[in-house]
Amino acid sequence: MQNYADVLKDFVERHATGLTVAAVAGIGILGLRRWMAGGVCRSKARLDGKTVLITGANTGIGKETAMDMAQRGARVIMACRDIPKAYSAADEIRQKTGNNNILVKRLDLASLKSVRDLTKYVQENEKRLDILINNAGIMMCPKWVTEDGFEMQFGVNHLGHFLLTNSLLDMLKKSAPSRVVVVASVAHVTGCIHFDDINLDKNYDNLVSYRQSKLANILFARELAARLQGTGVTVYSLHPGFIRTELVRHLFPHWAWWKRMISSVLMMIVKSPWEGAQTSIYCAVEESLTNETGLYYSDCARKKPAAEALDDAAAKRLWDLSTSMVGLA
């Protein structure tokens, strides 16, 4: 035993610097991981008797948000494109929460017809809609177009949700106090709305497109809140954080091997889907937000967005353009 102790002591003395660096690095990584985790929604609000519709609820933060809403007693409508995966997620939610009031409906945000089909069903079959969470999205895909000919990221991330929300406004007003939650991104900070080339046909760049769509999310939420003043419907936009989800699936195949390796390491310290869902949940249920609307949040706290996201003239212009593109009266 003494020999082992001597060997260990000798090892530590000879590698003191390396061990110190390793210890400091380990503590630093743990600290960074904790910081990346962000805030947690502490609200104990119940949602019994209320209905929540969540887009993209079959995976990632959408699924975690649906799980939380179900645990609070809500009727949860999971609006998803991948129906088999949605049914599987719904079964898991029922099993874990004991809430069987979970409904799966098909929604392809890249199809305005699909959006209209869903809203028609909700209007004809649901008695109320208390919370609408626009969660689904696509990130940095190639130059694809939607069924209606729109650039894919702008079409899915903004236009699909624009039509969905506007089509369900009467139900939201009837169910007031109610809420609309728009999942945006900090990527909006370097975004720009290309009004003269909204589909980026002249020079497509997948990152430029993503940033545009996320800025559009916040401008939409801001203008929607202004138009809903006095109705009892409040609106919130948010940045969920950097999360381990399928959203980045379009990036990996096009990256060099060293980028994929670095990204794999970074994925170990970014938010889990549960952590990433916390601000969505916070905006959906936090009681202290009842009298707030049109604001932007991150890590379960109010944050100031980029100046471009506070441009009321741009928000109105985007609203008018979006109305024309999706064919609203």
N, C-alpha and C positions, 0 to 999 in steps of 0.2 A: 504493500500500500504506500509506503514511504517513497519507493521508487517512482510510482505513478505520480505522486504529488511533486516530486522533484522534476520529473519530465514535463509535467504541466506548467510548473513555475518557469522552467527554462524556456518553454515554448512561448509563454506569454511575454517574457522579458525580451526575447529575440524578435517578436513580432508585435511589439507594443503599438507601434505607429499604425501598422496595417489594421490591427484589431480596433484601434480607436477610430480610424476612418470608417471601418465597416459599421461600428456601433452608431456613430454620428449619422451615417448615411441611412441606416435602418430607422433610426428615430425620425430623421427628416422625411423619409418615405411614408412612415406611419402618420406623421403630422400632415403631410400633403394629402394623403388619402382621406384623413378626417376632414380636412378643409374642403376637399372636392365633394364630399358627401352632402354638404349644404344643410339647409334647415329642414325641419320636420313639422308637419302640420299637427298641432296639439289639440285642435278642436274635437270635442266629443259630440258634436251635433248629430242628431238622428234624422233620418230621411224617410221614416215610415210614412206610407201613403203618398210619397212623391215619386215622380218619374224622371229618370236621367237618361239622356241619349248621348252615347260616346262613339265618335267615329274612330276607326282603326283600333278597336278594343280587343282584338284577338292576340296581340303580342306587345311586348315592350311596355312603355309607360301607360299606354291605353289599357292594356290588360290589368295592370296594377291599379289603375284608377277605377276600373270597373269592379275589381275585387273590393276596394275600399268602399265604393258606393253601395255595393251589395251588403257588406258587413254593417252598414249603417241602416239597412232596412229598405233601401230604395228598390223600385222596379227599374231594372237596367235594360235598356235597349242597346245591344251591341251592333252597330252598323259597320259592316266589314265587307271587303271585296273577296277575301279567301274564306268561303263558307265552311269547308271541312275544318280548317284551323279554328274558325270562330266557334263551331260546335264543340270542338275539343276544349277550347278555353272556357266556354260556358259551363261545360260539365265540371271542369276543375273548380270554377268559381262556386257553383252550386254545392259541390262536395265540401269545400273548405269553409264556406260561410253559412251553410244551412239555409240559404235563401234560394228558393226555387223560382222566384219571380224574375227570371232572366230570359230575355227574348233576343234571338239572333235574326237580323234582317240584312239582306244584301245591299251594299252601297259601293258603287264604283265611282269615285269622285272624278274620274277621267271621262265620265259620260253624263251629260246634263239630263239625259233621259232617265238614267239610273237614279239620279238625285231626285227628279220629279216623281218617279215611281215610289221612292221611299217616303217622300213628304206626303204624297197622296194617301199612302197606307196609314201613316201616323195620324193625319187629319181625320181619316174615316174610322179609325179603330182605337185610338187612344183618347182618354178623357182629359188628360192634362200633360203638360211638359214643363217641368220645374227647372231643369238644368240641361243646357246643351253644351257639350264639350267638343269643340272642333280640334281633335287631336291628330287625326291621320295626316300623313304627309309623305313626300318623296324627296330624296336628297341627291343632288349632283349626278343625275342620270345623263345619258347621252342625249343628243338632240332628237327627242321623241315628241310626238304630238298626240293630243287627246282625240277621242272619237269625234269631237266637234272642231278639230283643227287648231286648237290652242297649244302653245308650247307647254310641255307636260308639267313642269314644276309650277309655273304660274297657274295653269289650269287646275291642277289637283290641290295645291297648297292654298290657293286663294279663291279662284272662281267657283270651284265646286262647293266650298264652304260658304261663299258669299250667297249663292243660290239657295243652298240648304237652309241657312239661317233666315234669310228673308222670307222663304216659303213657310217657315214655322213661327214667324213673329206673332201671328194672331193667337196661336196656342200659348206661347210664352206670356203674352200680355194677359190672356184669360187666367193663367195660373199664377200671376204675380202675387207676392214677390218672387221673381225668377231670375236666373242668371245665364249669361252666355260666356263661356271661357274659350279663349283663342290661344292655342299653343303656337308661339312664334319662336324666335331664337335671337341670341345676341349677334348673330350674323347680320342682322338688320343694320348694325352700326355702320357698315361699309356698303350698304345697299343703296340702290337708286332706282326709281321708277322710270323706265324708258318709255315715256308716253308716245314718242314718235316711232317706236319699234318695240312694242310691248311683247311680241313673241320672239324677239332677238333674232330675226331672220337674217339681218345683215352681218352679224358677227356673234355667233352663239358661243358662250362660255358657260360650262355647267355651274361654276361657282358664282359667277355674276347673276345667273338665272336664279339660283337658290337664294342669294342675298335679296334680290328683287322681291321674290315671293314672300320672304319673311318680313321685309319692310311693309309689304302690302298687308300682311296680317295685322300689324299694329295700327296702320292707318285706317284699316277697315274697322277695327275695334273702337278706335277713337271717334270716327264719324258715326258709327252705329250708336255709341253711347250718347252722342249729342242729339241724334234723332229720336232716341228713346227717353229723353228726359221727361220725368213726370208719369211714366207708364208703369213703374215698379219693376222694370226689367233693367238689370245692371250688367255691365260688360267689363271683362278683364282680359288683358293679354299678358303673356308670360314667356320667360326663357326657362326651360326645364333644367338646363345644365348640359354638361358633356356626359353622355350615357352609353353604356354597352347595350346597343340594340341593333336590330337588322337595318336601321336607317342608312347605315354606311355601306350597305352591300354592293352598291354600284361603283364604289371607289376602289376596293381591294383588287379586282381583276386587272385594273389598269396601272397599278403602282409597281415600281421596281421592288425587287425582293427585300432590299434593305429598308424601304419605307414600310413594307408589310411587317417586317420584324420589329421595327421601332413602334409601330402602331399596336402590335400585339402586346408589347410590354406596357404601353400607355393604357391599354384597355384594362389592365389590372388595377389602376388607381382611379379611373373615372367612376362616375356614379353607376350604381346598379339601377335596373328599371324601377325598383321600389323607391329608391332615393330620388330618381328623376321624376317620379309621379307626384312627389309631395307638394310642389307649388301648384300643380293643376288641382289637386285635392283641396289645398288651402283656398284657392280662388273660388272653388265650388261651394265650400261649406263654412268657411271662417265667418263667425258672427260679426266681428268688428269691421268687416268690409261692406256691410249692408248699405251704408250711405256713400260708398265710393263707387265710381264708375268711370270707364274710359282710361284707366291707369295701367301701368306696366309693372310686373312683379318678377322677382327672381329669388330663389332660396327662401321662399315664404316671407318675403318682405317687399315693400314698395321700392322700386328703383326708377331712376330717370333714364328714359331711352335716348337714343341719338336725336339731335336737333331735327333731322329729316323726318323723324317719326312724330314730331310735334307740329308739322306744317299743315295747318287746317285747310289751306287752299289746295294742297296736293291731295289731302284726304277726300275733299269734295270732288276734285277732278277724277280721282281713282274710282270713287263711288259711281259717278256718272258713266265713266268708261265701262266699268264692270256691269252696270245695269244694262247697257247696250249689248255687251258681249254675250251675256247669258239670256237675253231676251225678256227681261222683266219690264212690265209696263212702267 
